[in-house]
């Protein structure tokens, strides 16, 4: 019998799917995988109802024209430079296949989101991770010198996530300027994963495409912006004139994202911007972040509050994700899931607060009981 290729046999269930499966198995509160608990906003659902029966056939691989135009207006780019994808995961895969090949290296920061690594490898290139530092008092820190030292003659690109999953870091304008200078000095592509671009606390993050439009590919997600993670509508904003090449690759991945959902997102984007939806979303997440962070600190957990995303990172010397889901009835993501080359800080956990306040309260009550039992 023929066998599956090594790449298929080597593939494993993702840590996010695994922890969600274990959460269901143990009846745990799921603070692991990052998805909201309720339906998307009513204006998005209304737009979807209007689209079904009107926009049901193939769209061009580049995406529905109305959505590309809406994204261009929202992002301040030409809609012709937008490629619509089945979620940000496909966007990142299309970019890996379009930008890299055998012998190339791609730099990324560690802790690293898990899909970055296999996508780069499937393109034939080698991912090279550069560690961020975690100070128990000051939190996460980025080292531009370490990133620069990792560049070799084979380096082809930089992959950056800001706001950063899992750390919640939002890179400063000065840090981004240093990254751009490094990319220009070595003539590197920049892939900027900005799926959490509207989920920040404080000043709006600077988009790398505004600093280096000639070499930056920006990835975005309607699922994160509009609380519809299962709709799988993402996008790439390419440097001027380079979108056509991406569309050629994109047509052999999934050809096009679901047409009625593209139409619904096209109609919803200006409503979200003009109605103040994003402001309300950030305020609601900030309140839930504070609730979770305060509750964890009261239990003796060291918490590093994020400046963006809907995750926080935490340290506890004896807690493990496996132990919490089975014994405390709370699912989180183990920190070592984000490390492949360097050791994860001992006791590191990623905890999602994109859940209901009731779920966060229930999780904290269960963790309190777990602590009392362990005492």
C-alpha positions, -999 to +999 in steps of 0.1 A: +000+000+000+013+035-008+018+057+023+009+093+030+038+117+023+060+125+053+046+160+055+011+145+061+023+119+086+042+146+105+012+168+108-005+168+142-037+181+157-031+218+165-028+227+202-058+250+198-081+222+184-067+198+210-074+220+240-109+228+227-115+190+223-103+185+259-125+213+271-155+197+256-145+163+270-140+176+306-168+201+305-142+229+310-146+266+305-127+272+273-102+301+277-079+284+252-089+288+216-096+324+206-132+327+195-160+348+209-190+332+227-219+348+209-231+357+174-216+384+152-231+420+153-266+423+140-255+446+111-233+418+098-259+391+101-284+414+083-260+419+055-255+381+052-292+375+049-294+401+022-265+385+003-278+349+003-297+344-030-279+374-046-242+366-043-240+328-045-216+319-073-179+320-078-162+354-074-129+361-090-099+346-071-089+381-061-123+385-044-156+402-049-151+437-063-173+453-037-153+438-009-119+448-024-132+484-028-145+484+008-112+471+021-093+496+000-113+524+015-110+511+050-072+504+048-063+535+027-050+514-002-060+508-038-087+480-039-068+466-069-040+456-045-063+436-023-066+398-025-095+382-005-088+348+010-105+321+031-093+336+063-060+349+073-045+314+075-050+310+037-036+346+032-004+336+050-001+304+030-006+322-003+022+346+007+045+318+018+040+300-016+044+333-035+074+348-017+097+319-006+113+288-021+140+262-014+171+276+003+153+307+016+151+316+053+122+335+069+127+353+102+099+354+128+097+361+165+093+334+192+069+327+208+055+321+174+020+314+161+019+278+151+008+280+114+038+302+104+062+274+106+046+246+085+035+271+059+071+283+054+083+247+053+057+237+027+070+265+005+105+248+007+120+275+029+134+274+065+117+293+094+142+310+117+129+321+151+143+349+172+133+349+208+116+378+226+126+383+262+102+380+291+111+399+323+089+389+352+086+426+362+088+445+329+070+419+306+078+411+270+106+429+251+117+429+215+154+428+206+161+444+172+198+435+175+190+398+179+167+400+148+195+417+128+221+391+139+198+363+126+199+377+090+220+356+066+225+358+028+197+333+026+172+354+044+143+363+022+116+378+045+105+389+079+071+378+093+058+400+120+025+399+140+014+432+156-007+432+178+012+400+186-004+367+194+004+353+220+021+381+239-003+409+233+027+432+223+021+462+201+054+473+185+063+509+189+068+532+159+105+532+168+107+494+168+088+492+135+111+518+120+141+497+130+125+466+114+119+486+082+155+498+081+167+462+085+144+450+057+156+477+034+192+471+042+190+435+033+162+438+006+137+416+025+100+411+021+079+420+051+047+400+059+028+419+085+001+398+102-023+424+114-055+404+121-059+421+155-055+456+140-087+468+156-082+450+189-058+473+208-057+491+241-042+526+240-029+542+209-037+527+175-010+504+163+011+516+133+007+495+102+040+485+086+026+491+052+026+528+060+063+527+067+074+504+039+046+502+013+070+489-014+078+456+004+050+450+029+022+425+025-005+431+052-028+403+063-062+410+078-092+392+091-129+399+091-133+371+117-113+390+143-127+424+135-164+414+133-164+385+158-172+359+130-141+336+132-159+308+113-168+329+083-132+326+070-129+359+052-094+373+052-073+394+029-039+405+018-030+441+010-001+439-014+025+464-025+013+483-055+013+462-086+021+428-069-014+416-063-019+400-097+009+375-089-007+365-056-040+360-074-024+334-097-014+314-067-046+320-048-067+305-076-052+271-069-056+271-031-094+275-026-102+297-057-124+321-038-139+327-003-176+321+001-194+347-021-223+357+002-200+361+032-177+383+011-207+405+001-218+407+037-184+418+049-183+444+021-215+459+034-206+456+070-171+472+070-182+509+066-210+503+091-185+490+117-162+520+111-189+547+111-211+534+139-183+532+165-185+494+166-147+490+170-146+514+199-173+495+217-156+462+210-123+475+224-140+488+255-158+455+261-126+435+257-107+459+280-133+453+307-130+415+303-092+417+302-092+436+335-117+411+351-096+381+341-062+397+350-074+409+384-089+375+392-057+356+382-035+380+402-057+373+433-048+336+428-011+343+428-006+343+391+019+367+374+000+384+346+014+403+316-014+426+304-016+429+266-016+461+246-035+443+219-053+410+208-077+392+231-051+371+249-030+376+280+001+357+290+006+345+326+031+326+347+025+302+375+052+278+387+030+247+392+001+251+368+000+232+335-026+234+307-031+196+310-036+198+347-060+228+346-083+213+319-086+180+337-086+190+373-097+226+374-122+225+345-105+254+327-088+252+293-059+274+285-030+271+260+004+260+272+032+285+265+055+258+251+031+254+222+046+287+208+082+276+211+102+254+187+138+265+189+141+280+223+128+270+257+095+285+268+096+304+302+086+279+329+050+280+337+039+302+307+003+300+298-019+319+272-054+328+284-082+341+262-105+368+274-127+369+242-153+351+263-184+361+282-181+377+316-201+348+330-175+323+315-146+343+330-163+344+364-169+306+362-133+300+352-120+321+381-143+304+406-130+270+394-094+281+395-100+294+431-114+260+440-084+243+424-060+264+444-078+256+476-076+219+469-039+221+461-031+240+493 
